[in-house]
């Protein structure tokens, strides 16, 4: 199992949690982004720079990931593509997305996108909080413990 991070929009606090987990457990983690970013040097952490362009990082993640890999993203269409390919998804606030809830999340996202396209002003997500970081860390730990448990 590998961890892939949609790193352009992932909060730095969530990335810090991921870096610690990758080093602690010894699991490979790859940040994918369309702009360079700093990351800790480790045998378990690598960075892949993609060309600028709409969804370039998303497409690269889907191209490289395999079934049972974990993808960290808040991007709902990317989440749907990952789940369709057999991957696992957790968003930076700790919500697990799977085949049971991705359809409703995608429908809600598309509905809100239509409103925005019609000119309706809508607020964005709440700022990333310490509670979000803690929830993400807790959910990630539970998920990794479950996935890495000997069968």
Backbone as numpy.savetxt, mean C-alpha at the origin, in Angstrom:
# Nx Ny Nz CAx CAy CAz Cx Cy Cz
7.08 -14.43 0.23 6.25 -13.26 0.23 7.12 -12.01 0.23
6.73 -11.04 -0.57 7.41 -9.75 -0.62 6.42 -8.66 -0.23
6.95 -7.54 0.22 6.11 -6.37 0.50 6.44 -5.31 -0.55
5.41 -4.78 -1.18 5.51 -3.71 -2.17 4.82 -2.49 -1.60
5.45 -1.32 -1.74 4.88 -0.09 -1.19 4.67 0.90 -2.32
3.43 1.35 -2.48 3.09 2.44 -3.38 3.58 3.70 -2.66
4.85 4.01 -2.87 5.57 4.91 -1.97 5.33 6.39 -2.20
4.87 6.80 -3.37 4.66 8.23 -3.61 3.68 8.84 -2.62
2.62 8.14 -2.32 1.59 8.69 -1.45 1.57 8.08 -0.05
2.46 7.16 0.22 2.48 6.52 1.54 3.08 7.48 2.56
2.39 7.73 3.65 2.93 8.63 4.68 4.27 8.13 5.21
5.16 9.05 5.50 6.49 8.67 5.99 6.40 7.88 7.29
5.40 8.18 8.11 5.24 7.45 9.37 4.94 5.97 9.10
4.13 5.69 8.10 3.82 4.30 7.74 5.06 3.63 7.15
5.82 4.38 6.34 7.04 3.80 5.78 8.02 3.44 6.89
8.12 4.27 7.93 9.00 3.96 9.06 8.60 2.64 9.72
7.30 2.42 9.89 6.80 1.17 10.46 7.21 0.00 9.56
7.06 0.18 8.26 7.41 -0.87 7.30 8.92 -1.18 7.31
9.73 -0.14 7.39 11.19 -0.34 7.42 11.58 -1.17 8.64
11.01 -0.83 9.79 11.33 -1.58 11.01 10.88 -3.03 10.89
9.70 -3.25 10.34 9.18 -4.61 10.19 10.04 -5.42 9.24
10.44 -4.83 8.12 11.26 -5.54 7.13 12.58 -5.98 7.75
13.20 -5.09 8.50 14.49 -5.44 9.12 14.31 -6.45 10.25
13.26 -6.27 11.05 13.03 -7.15 12.20 12.72 -8.58 11.76
11.89 -8.71 10.74 11.44 -10.03 10.30 12.35 -10.60 9.21
13.05 -9.70 8.51 13.89 -10.15 7.42 13.10 -10.42 6.15
12.11 -9.60 5.90 11.26 -9.78 4.73 11.58 -8.69 3.70
11.74 -9.04 2.44 12.07 -8.05 1.42 10.93 -7.04 1.20
11.29 -5.79 1.16 10.36 -4.68 0.96 10.88 -3.83 -0.19
9.99 -3.49 -1.13 10.38 -2.63 -2.24 9.47 -1.42 -2.29
10.08 -0.25 -2.25 9.37 1.01 -2.45 9.32 1.27 -3.96
8.16 1.60 -4.48 8.03 1.93 -5.90 7.46 3.33 -5.98
8.18 4.21 -6.69 7.76 5.62 -6.77 8.27 6.25 -8.06
7.67 7.38 -8.42 8.13 8.08 -9.62 9.03 9.27 -9.30
9.48 9.34 -8.06 10.48 10.32 -7.67 11.36 9.71 -6.59
12.61 10.08 -6.60 13.54 9.49 -5.63 13.14 9.88 -4.21
13.35 8.98 -3.29 13.12 9.28 -1.87 14.18 8.57 -1.04
14.46 9.13 0.10 15.41 8.52 1.01 14.78 7.29 1.65
15.62 6.31 1.91 15.18 5.11 2.61 16.40 4.52 3.30
16.20 3.78 4.37 17.34 3.22 5.10 18.04 2.14 4.27
19.32 2.11 4.35 20.09 1.07 3.67 19.96 -0.23 4.45
19.55 -1.25 3.76 19.34 -2.56 4.39 19.33 -3.60 3.28
19.72 -4.80 3.63 19.64 -5.91 2.68 18.19 -6.25 2.35
17.25 -5.78 3.16 15.85 -6.13 2.97 15.02 -5.03 2.32
15.61 -3.86 2.12 14.85 -2.72 1.59 15.48 -2.25 0.29
14.64 -2.13 -0.74 15.14 -1.59 -2.00 14.14 -0.59 -2.56
14.59 0.14 -3.54 13.79 1.21 -4.13 13.78 1.05 -5.64
12.61 1.18 -6.24 12.49 1.13 -7.69 11.88 2.44 -8.17
12.63 3.15 -8.98 12.17 4.41 -9.57 11.52 4.11 -10.90
10.28 4.60 -11.09 9.58 4.43 -12.36 9.48 5.79 -13.04
9.19 5.77 -14.33 9.03 7.01 -15.07 7.80 7.75 -14.58
7.84 9.08 -14.75 6.66 9.88 -14.42 5.54 9.49 -15.35
4.35 9.61 -14.89 3.18 9.29 -15.70 2.08 8.74 -14.83
0.89 8.87 -15.34 -0.28 8.42 -14.58 -0.17 6.93 -14.27
-0.22 6.61 -13.03 -0.26 5.23 -12.56 0.96 4.39 -12.92
2.09 5.01 -13.21 3.29 4.24 -13.58 3.74 3.34 -12.43
3.73 3.85 -11.21 4.13 3.04 -10.07 3.14 1.90 -9.84
1.85 2.21 -9.98 0.82 1.20 -9.79 1.00 0.05 -10.79
1.19 0.41 -12.04 1.36 -0.61 -13.08 2.59 -1.47 -12.82
3.66 -0.84 -12.36 4.90 -1.58 -12.08 4.71 -2.56 -10.92
4.00 -2.12 -9.89 3.74 -3.00 -8.75 2.96 -4.22 -9.21
1.90 -4.01 -9.98 1.07 -5.13 -10.45 1.89 -6.05 -11.35
2.76 -5.46 -12.15 3.61 -6.26 -13.04 4.56 -7.17 -12.24
5.14 -6.63 -11.17 6.17 -7.36 -10.44 5.65 -8.28 -9.33
4.53 -7.91 -8.73 4.05 -8.67 -7.58 3.50 -10.02 -8.01
3.51 -10.93 -7.05 2.98 -12.27 -7.27 1.90 -12.55 -6.24
1.13 -13.61 -6.48 0.11 -14.01 -5.52 0.73 -14.14 -4.13
0.00 -13.71 -3.14 0.38 -13.74 -1.73 1.40 -12.68 -1.33
1.86 -11.85 -2.27 2.66 -10.69 -1.89 1.74 -9.68 -1.21
2.32 -8.84 -0.37 1.58 -7.80 0.34 1.88 -6.45 -0.30
0.83 -5.70 -0.61 0.98 -4.37 -1.18 0.39 -3.37 -0.20
1.15 -2.30 0.07 0.70 -1.23 0.95 0.35 -0.05 0.06
-0.94 0.30 0.04 -1.41 1.40 -0.80 -2.75 1.91 -0.31
-3.01 3.18 -0.58 -4.34 3.75 -0.35 -5.09 3.89 -1.67
-4.47 3.47 -2.75 -5.05 3.58 -4.09 -6.03 2.43 -4.32
-7.30 2.75 -4.45 -8.32 1.72 -4.55 -8.24 0.94 -5.87
-8.08 1.60 -7.03 -7.93 0.79 -8.25 -6.70 -0.12 -8.22
-5.59 0.35 -7.68 -4.42 -0.51 -7.53 -4.75 -1.68 -6.61
-5.44 -1.41 -5.52 -5.83 -2.48 -4.61 -6.65 -3.54 -5.33
-7.60 -3.11 -6.16 -8.44 -4.06 -6.91 -7.58 -4.92 -7.84
-6.61 -4.31 -8.51 -5.74 -5.06 -9.41 -4.88 -6.07 -8.64
-4.38 -5.66 -7.48 -3.56 -6.55 -6.65 -4.39 -7.74 -6.17
-5.58 -7.47 -5.70 -6.46 -8.53 -5.20 -6.82 -9.49 -6.33
-7.09 -8.95 -7.52 -7.43 -9.79 -8.67 -6.26 -10.72 -9.03
-5.05 -10.29 -8.75 -3.86 -11.09 -9.05 -3.49 -12.03 -7.89
-4.27 -12.01 -6.82 -4.02 -12.91 -5.69 -3.17 -12.32 -4.59
-2.93 -11.01 -4.65 -2.13 -10.35 -3.62 -2.98 -9.91 -2.45
-2.29 -9.43 -1.43 -2.92 -8.93 -0.21 -2.69 -7.43 -0.14
-3.65 -6.70 0.42 -3.56 -5.25 0.49 -3.88 -4.75 1.88
-3.03 -3.83 2.35 -3.32 -3.08 3.57 -3.07 -1.61 3.23
-3.98 -0.76 3.68 -3.75 0.66 3.43 -2.97 1.26 4.59
-2.37 2.45 4.39 -1.51 3.03 5.42 -2.21 3.37 6.73
-3.54 3.27 6.76 -4.28 3.51 8.00 -4.65 2.20 8.68
-4.22 1.07 8.07 -4.42 -0.22 8.69 -5.62 -1.01 8.22
-6.32 -0.53 7.21 -7.48 -1.28 6.72 -7.02 -2.36 5.75
-7.48 -3.58 5.99 -7.19 -4.69 5.10 -8.25 -4.72 4.00
-7.80 -4.80 2.77 -8.72 -4.87 1.64 -8.62 -6.26 1.03
-9.76 -6.83 0.70 -9.78 -8.18 0.12 -10.96 -8.30 -0.83
-11.17 -9.50 -1.34 -12.23 -9.71 -2.33 -13.61 -9.44 -1.76
-13.75 -9.46 -0.44 -15.05 -9.22 0.19 -15.41 -7.74 0.32
-14.41 -6.85 0.34 -14.73 -5.43 0.52 -14.22 -4.51 -0.59
-13.44 -5.04 -1.53 -12.87 -4.15 -2.55 -13.94 -3.64 -3.52
-14.95 -4.43 -3.80 -16.00 -3.99 -4.72 -16.72 -2.74 -4.20
-17.07 -2.75 -2.93 -17.76 -1.59 -2.37 -16.83 -0.38 -2.28
-15.56 -0.62 -1.96 -14.59 0.49 -1.92 -14.40 1.10 -3.30
-14.34 0.26 -4.32 -14.17 0.74 -5.69 -15.42 1.50 -6.15
-16.59 1.01 -5.81 -17.83 1.69 -6.17 -17.91 3.06 -5.50
-17.55 3.13 -4.23 -17.56 4.41 -3.51 -16.55 5.37 -4.11
-15.37 4.89 -4.42 -14.34 5.73 -5.03 -14.82 6.28 -6.38
-15.43 5.43 -7.20 -15.91 5.87 -8.51 -17.06 6.87 -8.37
-17.94 6.64 -7.41 -19.06 7.55 -7.15 -18.53 8.94 -6.77
-17.56 8.98 -5.85 -16.98 10.25 -5.42 -16.21 10.92 -6.56
-15.58 10.14 -7.40 -14.86 10.67 -8.56 -15.83 11.36 -9.52
-17.01 10.80 -9.70 -18.03 11.42 -10.55 -18.47 12.77 -9.98
-18.64 12.84 -8.66 -18.98 14.10 -8.03 -17.90 15.15 -8.27
-16.66 14.76 -8.07 -15.56 15.71 -8.27 -15.50 16.17 -9.72
-15.72 15.25 -10.65 -15.70 15.59 -12.07 -16.82 16.56 -12.43
-17.91 16.50 -11.68 -19.04 17.41 -11.90 -18.83 18.76 -11.23
-17.70 18.91 -10.54 -17.38 20.19 -9.93 -17.77 20.32 -8.48
-18.26 19.26 -7.88 -18.62 19.31 -6.46 -17.34 19.33 -5.64
-17.23 20.33 -4.75 -16.06 20.44 -3.88 -16.20 19.47 -2.72
-15.20 18.64 -2.58 -15.22 17.66 -1.50 -13.89 17.71 -0.78
-13.92 17.49 0.49 -12.67 17.47 1.25 -11.92 16.18 0.99
-10.64 16.22 1.22 -9.82 15.02 1.08 -9.82 14.22 2.36
-8.95 13.23 2.43 -8.88 12.43 3.66 -8.34 13.26 4.83
-8.67 12.82 6.01 -8.17 13.49 7.21 -6.65 13.35 7.25
-5.97 14.29 7.89 -4.51 14.17 8.02 -4.14 12.86 8.72
-2.99 12.34 8.34 -2.49 11.10 8.93 -2.13 11.38 10.38
-2.68 10.59 11.29 -2.51 10.85 12.72 -1.69 9.77 13.41
-1.33 10.04 14.65 -0.63 9.04 15.46 -1.50 7.80 15.64
-2.80 7.99 15.74 -3.73 6.86 15.86 -3.71 6.02 14.58
-3.66 6.68 13.41 -3.57 5.96 12.14 -2.29 5.12 12.09
-1.18 5.72 12.51 0.10 5.01 12.50 0.04 3.80 13.42
-0.52 3.96 14.60 -0.62 2.85 15.56 -1.52 1.75 15.01
-2.65 2.13 14.41 -3.55 1.14 13.82 -2.85 0.38 12.69
-2.11 1.11 11.85 -1.37 0.47 10.77 -0.34 -0.51 11.32
0.43 -0.08 12.31 1.46 -0.94 12.90 0.83 -2.20 13.50
-0.27 -2.04 14.22 -0.94 -3.19 14.83 -1.46 -4.17 13.78
-2.13 -3.64 12.77 -2.69 -4.51 11.72 -1.59 -5.19 10.92
-0.52 -4.46 10.63 0.61 -5.03 9.90 1.23 -6.16 10.70
1.46 -5.95 11.98 2.04 -7.00 12.83 1.16 -8.24 12.85
-0.15 -8.06 13.01 -1.07 -9.20 13.03 -1.04 -9.94 11.69
-1.07 -9.18 10.61 -1.07 -9.78 9.28 0.22 -10.55 9.02
1.35 -9.95 9.32 2.63 -10.61 9.09 2.78 -11.85 9.97
2.34 -11.78 11.21 2.40 -12.95 12.10 1.57 -14.10 11.52
0.40 -13.77 11.01 -0.48 -14.79 10.41 0.14 -15.37 9.14
0.67 -14.51 8.29 1.22 -14.96 7.01 2.51 -15.74 7.15
3.30 -15.41 8.15 4.61 -16.03 8.30 4.62 -17.20 9.28
3.46 -17.49 9.84 3.34 -18.61 10.78 3.57 -19.92 10.02
4.39 -20.80 10.57 4.60 -22.11 9.90 3.27 -22.86 9.77
3.06 -23.44 8.64 1.80 -24.17 8.38 1.88 -25.59 8.87
